[in-house]
Amino acid sequence: MEIDSEDKTLEEELDDEDNNNNDNGDQLPNPKLQNPKLRSDSDSDSDSDSEDESQQNLELKTLETELSGNPANYDSHAQYIKLLRKMGEIDKLKQAREAMNNVFPLSPDMWRDWAKDEASISGPEGFAGVEKIYDRGVFDYLSVSLWCDYLNYIQEHDPSVRECSPDGISKARNLFERALTAAGLHVAEGNKIWELYREFEQAVLHTIDENDIKAKELQVQRIRNIFHRQLSVPLVNLRSTLLAYKAWEVKQGIDLDAKSSEVDGLSSHLASAYQKAMEAYNARAPHEEQISMQNISDTEKIQNFMNYLKFEKSVGDPARVQVLYERAMADFPISSDLWLDYTRYLDRTLKVGNVLRDVYSRATKNCPWIGELWVQYMLSLERGRAPEKEISSVFEKSLQCTFSTIEEYLDLFLTRVHGLRRRIVCGGEVNGVLDYSLIRETFQHASDYLSPHLKNTDGLLRLYAYWARLEMNLGKDLVAARRVWESLLKISGSTLEAWQGFIAMETESGHISEARSIYKRCYSKRFPGTGSEDICHSWLRFEEEFGTLEDFDHAIQKVTPRLEELKLYRIHQETKASTDQSEVSGKKIAREKRKGGSTATGKESPAKRQKQTAQTQKKGYEDKDQLQKYEVNEVQEAQIDLEKTDSAPDEKQVKGSDVVRTKGYTDQCTVFISNIHFKANSEDIRKFFSDVGGVASIRILHDRNTGKSRGLAYVDFVDDEHLAAAITKNKQLLFGKRLSIARSDPKQNRRDGRRVPREQAFASDRRRHNWESASKEHVDTHNASGSQEASQTATLKSDDNIQFKGKNIFAVPRNVRTLGLSANKLKTVEEGDEKPKSNDEFRKMFIKE
C-alpha cells in the first residue's frame, strides 16, 4: 500500500480498509464467495499479491545489504525509503529516514511526506514530533511551500495557537517572523507567507472583544504594519496586494478608492516605498524570467542565477543576496561552485556566526567531497569561538570523506594544527582543555595517513618542518624535534631540502657540532639535479661561517674529490644525452621519410604504382627502397623555376612552396635544410640566418595533398662566402629541433629530369664515362662502313675497379639497348641483323689480352 502525499495518508488508507471489512451481521454476502468464477479471480489476485510481496522482500534485502556496505549511496537511501513506504513498514521507514538524514540533507518533498506520515500515525499525541520534523525540514533547503505547510500545521494542531492564547499567539508570530526572514524576500513566492501572516492576524482580530477598543486598535495597526512592510518589498503581484490593502482600509473606515491601483490617498511614506518596490521588482523581473525557464540546460540555468546574483550584489542588499543564493542551492544542491561562492560571500559580508555555521553545515552535507568547504567550515567555527568539541567533531567528519587529491587531506590537517596553535597561544580555551599533546597527536595522525602518499614531496616536507618547529618553540622539546627530522629522513632521505631543513634547525639553535655531523652524513649522497654539488658547497660555506680553519680544511679534503667525481659524471651524462639525442633525431627523420613515402605511395592509383615498378626495373636499381624514396620525393617536391636576378621582382610567392627572393644574387649558391619544425616559415628561417646574412631566396617544400610543410627547404645565398658561413650553423636549434644543413648543387644532382643524391650522381657520372668510352671503342671496330650508332648509357651499382669472375657476371642491362642495335629500329635475327653478343664476347670486348 503506497503512501501518496497528494492523495491519502497512511492512516487514511488503513481506515479505508477497516471500513470495507464491515463486521455487521446483516451485511450482504460476498459475491466472490458465491460465484465460482469470481472466487477463481480472487485466488488469482491473491497469488499475484504474494508474488509481488516476495519480490518486494527480495528487493528490500538487496537494498539493506547495499546500504550496510555503502552508507553514502544517496540513490539507495531514496529507493529504500520509497519501498518501505510502499510496503507500510512504519518502524523501518522512520529509521531509514533518520539514517539518510545523518548523511544527506532531505529534499522538501521528503520532509513533507515524513511530517504527514508521522501526523497520520501518531495523531494529536505526536504533535511535538511532527513539529520537530517540520523544523528540521525548513533548515535543509529554502522551500516556501514547506514553510506554508509548517505554518498551517501549527495553526491547526497547536492547541494554544488554535485557541489564540497569549502564549500561542506569541509562538505563531515568532514562527511567522522566522518564515519571513527565511523566505519573505523570495520575489516569486514570498507573498504567500505574507498573506498567511495577515490572515492569522486577521483571525486574532476577530477573537478580540468588541468592547476592548484599545486592543482592537492595536491589532488593526499590527495588520496595517504587515501590509506596509509587504508593499515595500519587491514581490510578484504587488499591485494586487495594494488593492487588497485599500479594500481592507475601506473596511476600517478610511476613505480610499479600493478599485484603483494608484497610490492616490496613501501616505507619502507608503507611496514612496511602494514606488521603489515596484521599480525594484521591474528591474528583477527579467532575471526571474530567466531562472524560471524550463527548457534550458542546468549549465545555462546556473549561469542565469550567477547573472542574477551579480545584479543583486551590485545593489548591495546582503539579505536579498542570501535569499537568492538559497534559491539557487535549492535547485542545484550539489553544485560545489555555488556553495563555495555562497560561503565566501557570507565570510566577506554577513560574518554572523550562527548563519555561517548553518550554511557550512549544509554545504558539507551536500558536497562532502570538497576539501575547501571543510577547511572554511573549521575556520568559521574558530572565528565564532566555537568550543573545541564542535571543531574536533567537524574535523573527524571531514577525514571520513573522499577527496579528489591527497593535498586536500594535507590542508585539513594543517588547518586543524593552525587552529590548535592559535588557541593554545592565545589561551582561548577555558578550563585548560587544550594542550600541546593535541597538536602532537594531530601531526602523528597526519604522518601515518599521508606519508605513503606524499613521499619525496614538498607537502610532506612542509608538514614535518612545521611539526619540528612547533616541537622546538611550543613544545620546548629539542629531542622530539630531532626525532621528527630523523623520521622524515627515513621517508624522504633523497630529498635535499629535508637535510637542509634539519641542518638549519640545528644551526639556528646554536648546535654547530650537530649540524656538522649532518653534513658529514649527507655530502656523499646523490640528490636530483645539482643537489649533490649544492650540499658540498653549502658545507664549505658553513665551515667558513661557523667552523675553525681545521674544520674548513677537513671539509675541503672531503668535498673536493666528491666535486671532481660529480663533474666527471655530469660530463659523461651530457655526452651520453647528446649521443642519444642524435640517434633519436636520426631515427625520427628516417621514420618520417618512410612514413611520408608509404603515405604518398598509398595514395597513388594501382596503374601508377605498376608503371613506377616497371620504370624501377628498367633503371636497374638494386636498392628498391632507395629508389622508391627518391621517386616519392619527386612526386612531392615542388618544381620551382628560378628566374634571373635582374628580371625577378623583389619578393615572389610560388604555389607549393614558400619562396622569398631578394634582388642582387647572381649565382646558384644553395643549401638544403632538413628536420625543420613544421611551424617554421620563411621569416623564421631568415631570422635564423640573420647573423650570416646574404639570404637571397627561401623555398619551403609543402605536401601537394595536405599543403602542410614537409620540414624541408632550400635557401639561396648571394655568394659562396655567405653559403659557407651558413653551413657552419649545421646542427643548431630552431624551435627546439636541430637543423641539418648541407650544400645543394641542382645541376650536378639532376639527371634526366630526376633528382638524385649528390654522392650517387657523382659516382654514376664516373661509371657512365667509363661505359661510354668502352661502347665507343666497340662501335668504331664494329661499324666499319661509317654508319655510327649511339650507345645507351647505363648505371651500374659497383665501383670503378671491376673484376669479372664466372660466366654469368654480365647480362644485358634492362634499361640499355643491346649493343649493335639501331637506335631507330630494333631488328630481329630474322630481319638480318646479327645475333646479340654472348657473355664471353662481351668479356673479350672490354678485357685486353
HUFEN-V720598 format. One record per residue. RES is the residue in three letters. PHI is phi in whole degrees, 0 to 359 (999 if undefined). PSI is psi as a letter, one per 20 degrees, with the letter a starting at -180 (999 if undefined). Layout:
res-><RES RES>
phi-><PHI PHI>
psi-><PSI PSI>
//
This chain:
res-><MET GLU ILE ASP SER GLU ASP LYS THR LEU GLU GLU GLU LEU ASP ASP GLU ASP ASN ASN ASN ASN ASP ASN GLY ASP GLN LEU PRO ASN PRO LYS LEU GLN ASN PRO LYS LEU ARG SER ASP SER ASP SER ASP SER ASP SER ASP SER GLU ASP GLU SER GLN GLN ASN LEU GLU LEU LYS THR LEU GLU THR GLU LEU SER GLY ASN PRO ALA ASN TYR ASP SER HIS ALA GLN TYR ILE LYS LEU LEU ARG LYS MET GLY GLU ILE ASP LYS LEU LYS GLN ALA ARG GLU ALA MET ASN ASN VAL PHE PRO LEU SER PRO ASP MET TRP ARG ASP TRP ALA LYS ASP GLU ALA SER ILE SER GLY PRO GLU GLY PHE ALA GLY VAL GLU LYS ILE TYR ASP ARG GLY VAL PHE ASP TYR LEU SER VAL SER LEU TRP CYS ASP TYR LEU ASN TYR ILE GLN GLU HIS ASP PRO SER VAL ARG GLU CYS SER PRO ASP GLY ILE SER LYS ALA ARG ASN LEU PHE GLU ARG ALA LEU THR ALA ALA GLY LEU HIS VAL ALA GLU GLY ASN LYS ILE TRP GLU LEU TYR ARG GLU PHE GLU GLN ALA VAL LEU HIS THR ILE ASP GLU ASN ASP ILE LYS ALA LYS GLU LEU GLN VAL GLN ARG ILE ARG ASN ILE PHE HIS ARG GLN LEU SER VAL PRO LEU VAL ASN LEU ARG SER THR LEU LEU ALA TYR LYS ALA TRP GLU VAL LYS GLN GLY ILE ASP LEU ASP ALA LYS SER SER GLU VAL ASP GLY LEU SER SER HIS LEU ALA SER ALA TYR GLN LYS ALA MET GLU ALA TYR ASN ALA ARG ALA PRO HIS GLU GLU GLN ILE SER MET GLN ASN ILE SER ASP THR GLU LYS ILE GLN ASN PHE MET ASN TYR LEU LYS PHE GLU LYS SER VAL GLY ASP PRO ALA ARG VAL GLN VAL LEU TYR GLU ARG ALA MET ALA ASP PHE PRO ILE SER SER ASP LEU TRP LEU ASP TYR THR ARG TYR LEU ASP ARG THR LEU LYS VAL GLY ASN VAL LEU ARG ASP VAL TYR SER ARG ALA THR LYS ASN CYS PRO TRP ILE GLY GLU LEU TRP VAL GLN TYR MET LEU SER LEU GLU ARG GLY ARG ALA PRO GLU LYS GLU ILE SER SER VAL PHE GLU LYS SER LEU GLN CYS THR PHE SER THR ILE GLU GLU TYR LEU ASP LEU PHE LEU THR ARG VAL HIS GLY LEU ARG ARG ARG ILE VAL CYS GLY GLY GLU VAL ASN GLY VAL LEU ASP TYR SER LEU ILE ARG GLU THR PHE GLN HIS ALA SER ASP TYR LEU SER PRO HIS LEU LYS ASN THR ASP GLY LEU LEU ARG LEU TYR ALA TYR TRP ALA ARG LEU GLU MET ASN LEU GLY LYS ASP LEU VAL ALA ALA ARG ARG VAL TRP GLU SER LEU LEU LYS ILE SER GLY SER THR LEU GLU ALA TRP GLN GLY PHE ILE ALA MET GLU THR GLU SER GLY HIS ILE SER GLU ALA ARG SER ILE TYR LYS ARG CYS TYR SER LYS ARG PHE PRO GLY THR GLY SER GLU ASP ILE CYS HIS SER TRP LEU ARG PHE GLU GLU GLU PHE GLY THR LEU GLU ASP PHE ASP HIS ALA ILE GLN LYS VAL THR PRO ARG LEU GLU GLU LEU LYS LEU TYR ARG ILE HIS GLN GLU THR LYS ALA SER THR ASP GLN SER GLU VAL SER GLY LYS LYS ILE ALA ARG GLU LYS ARG LYS GLY GLY SER THR ALA THR GLY LYS GLU SER PRO ALA LYS ARG GLN LYS GLN THR ALA GLN THR GLN LYS LYS GLY TYR GLU ASP LYS ASP GLN LEU GLN LYS TYR GLU VAL ASN GLU VAL GLN GLU ALA GLN ILE ASP LEU GLU LYS THR ASP SER ALA PRO ASP GLU LYS GLN VAL LYS GLY SER ASP VAL VAL ARG THR LYS GLY TYR THR ASP GLN CYS THR VAL PHE ILE SER ASN ILE HIS PHE LYS ALA ASN SER GLU ASP ILE ARG LYS PHE PHE SER ASP VAL GLY GLY VAL ALA SER ILE ARG ILE LEU HIS ASP ARG ASN THR GLY LYS SER ARG GLY LEU ALA TYR VAL ASP PHE VAL ASP ASP GLU HIS LEU ALA ALA ALA ILE THR LYS ASN LYS GLN LEU LEU PHE GLY LYS ARG LEU SER ILE ALA ARG SER ASP PRO LYS GLN ASN ARG ARG ASP GLY ARG ARG VAL PRO ARG GLU GLN ALA PHE ALA SER ASP ARG ARG ARG HIS ASN TRP GLU SER ALA SER LYS GLU HIS VAL ASP THR HIS ASN ALA SER GLY SER GLN GLU ALA SER GLN THR ALA THR LEU LYS SER ASP ASP ASN ILE GLN PHE LYS GLY LYS ASN ILE PHE ALA VAL PRO ARG ASN VAL ARG THR LEU GLY LEU SER ALA ASN LYS LEU LYS THR VAL GLU GLU GLY ASP GLU LYS PRO LYS SER ASN ASP GLU PHE ARG LYS MET PHE ILE LYS GLU>
phi-><999 267 270 244 295 273 248 246 279 297 293 296 293 295 295 297 292 293 293 291 268 283 269 296 290 269 292 291 299 288 298 290 282 267 261 302 294 294 294 296 296 295 298 296 297 296 298 297 296 295 294 297 295 297 296 294 296 296 295 296 295 297 293 296 296 293 288 293 275 217 293 265 270 296 297 295 301 297 293 296 296 296 291 297 293 291 278 76 277 294 296 296 297 296 296 295 293 295 297 292 289 291 254 233 286 265 287 305 295 296 295 296 298 298 296 292 296 295 293 289 273 276 74 299 293 264 301 299 294 293 300 294 298 298 294 289 293 287 281 294 222 284 217 295 295 291 297 297 298 298 296 295 297 297 294 274 246 276 301 293 286 296 273 57 287 305 293 295 295 297 298 295 297 299 293 296 294 299 295 293 296 282 224 294 264 294 300 275 232 298 297 296 289 300 294 297 297 296 296 297 294 294 295 296 300 291 275 279 297 299 281 272 294 297 294 294 296 296 290 299 293 296 294 297 297 296 300 298 298 292 289 264 251 290 231 292 60 293 294 296 296 297 295 296 294 297 297 292 296 298 294 273 95 270 276 222 276 291 266 263 266 272 269 299 89 277 295 299 296 292 299 295 296 295 297 295 295 295 298 295 294 298 289 266 303 299 293 297 293 293 282 263 294 262 272 227 286 297 298 293 292 298 296 296 296 296 295 296 297 299 295 296 295 293 289 95 254 300 297 290 297 296 298 292 300 296 296 295 292 295 277 228 291 249 273 296 296 294 296 297 295 296 294 296 297 295 298 278 249 290 55 264 304 294 297 296 299 295 293 295 298 288 296 287 284 281 231 292 272 259 297 298 297 292 298 293 298 296 296 295 295 294 296 278 55 290 292 301 298 291 296 297 297 296 297 295 296 296 289 275 272 250 254 282 229 290 296 294 294 299 298 295 297 294 298 298 294 303 296 298 299 298 289 291 296 278 66 285 278 275 67 61 291 273 213 293 299 296 294 297 297 294 298 295 299 297 296 297 276 261 305 297 260 244 299 60 240 294 297 293 299 298 298 289 296 296 299 298 295 290 300 286 273 262 277 56 227 293 297 295 296 295 296 296 294 297 296 294 295 292 271 231 291 271 263 299 297 296 295 298 296 298 298 298 297 294 294 295 273 86 265 290 297 295 296 296 295 291 301 296 284 247 294 267 281 259 244 298 63 262 298 297 294 297 291 294 295 296 297 298 297 299 292 297 271 238 260 276 296 297 296 294 297 296 296 299 298 280 279 302 300 294 294 296 298 293 297 297 297 296 298 298 294 294 296 296 294 295 296 298 295 295 296 296 296 297 295 293 296 297 294 294 294 296 295 296 294 292 294 296 294 294 275 278 286 301 295 291 296 294 295 295 297 295 296 297 294 294 286 79 282 274 270 292 296 294 298 297 299 288 292 295 301 296 294 273 291 276 275 243 261 282 264 296 297 289 256 274 290 298 222 213 249 244 296 97 202 274 238 232 249 234 296 118 266 238 232 270 252 236 244 254 242 233 64 277 298 296 274 290 242 299 295 296 293 298 294 299 264 296 286 272 79 76 287 256 206 230 231 264 277 238 287 293 277 265 79 273 295 266 77 234 201 245 234 266 242 287 203 293 296 292 296 297 294 293 294 293 273 301 72 276 272 224 57 83 240 279 281 254 241 216 288 242 232 301 295 280 267 246 218 56 78 244 278 223 296 302 295 292 295 295 296 294 298 295 293 296 298 296 294 294 296 294 294 295 296 290 294 297 277 272 258 288 290 98 277 256 248 282 262 269 282 224 253 250 265 212 283 293 277 256 241 257 225 79 259 242 289 269 216 291 302 288 260 229 293 296 301 100 267 287 286 270 213 271 264 265 293 294 279 107 284 285 286 298 291 271 297 295 295 299 294 292 294 260 253 276 293>
psi-><o p p o h i e q r g h h h h h h h h h h m p j p i j q q q o h h h h o h g h h g h g h g h g g g h g g g g g g g g g h g h g h g g g h h h n i j o g h h g g h g g g g h h h i k n g g h g g h h g g g h h h g q q q q h h g h g g g g h g h h h g h b h h k g h g g h h g g h h g i h g q o o h h h g g g g g g g g h h i o g h g h i l q g h g g g g g g h h h h g h h h g j h j o g h i h h h h g g h g g h g h h h h h h i p p h i m g g h g h h h g h g h g h g g g g h i j p o r q k h h h h g g h g g h g h h h j j p o q n i i p j r j p i q q h g g g g h g g h g g g h g h h i g h h h h g i j q g l r r h g h g g h h g h g g h h g h h h h k o h g h g g h h g h g g h h h m h k o h g g g g h g h h g h h h f g k p g g g g g g g h g h g h h h m i j o h h g h g h g h h g h g h j l q q h g g g h g g g h h h i i r o r h q h h h g g h g g h g g g g g g g g h g g i k h p q j k h p r h h h g g g g g g g g g h h h g h i k p k q h g h g g g h g g g h g h h g h g i l n h g h g h h g h h h g h h g l i j o h h g g h g g g g g h g h j j n g g h g h h h g h h i h j q p q q c k h g h g h g h h g g h g h h h i r r h h g g h g g g h h h g h g h g g h g h g g g g h g g g h g g h h g g g g g h g g h h h g h g h g h g g h h i q q h h h h h g h g g h g h h i k p h n h h g g h g h h g h h h h q p o p o p r q g i i q r g q q p p p i q o p o q p q i q i q n n q q p p r k p p i i p a h h g h g h h j h i g r j p h q p o p p q p h g h j q q j j q q p p q q h r h g h g h h h h i j q j q p o k j p p q o p q q p n h h h j p p k j p p r q g g h g g h h g g h h g g g h g h h h h h h h h h m h i i o p q p q p q q o p m r r h n p p p q a i k g q q o q h j p q p p i q q h h p o q r h h i i q r q q q r g h g h h h h h o p 999>
//
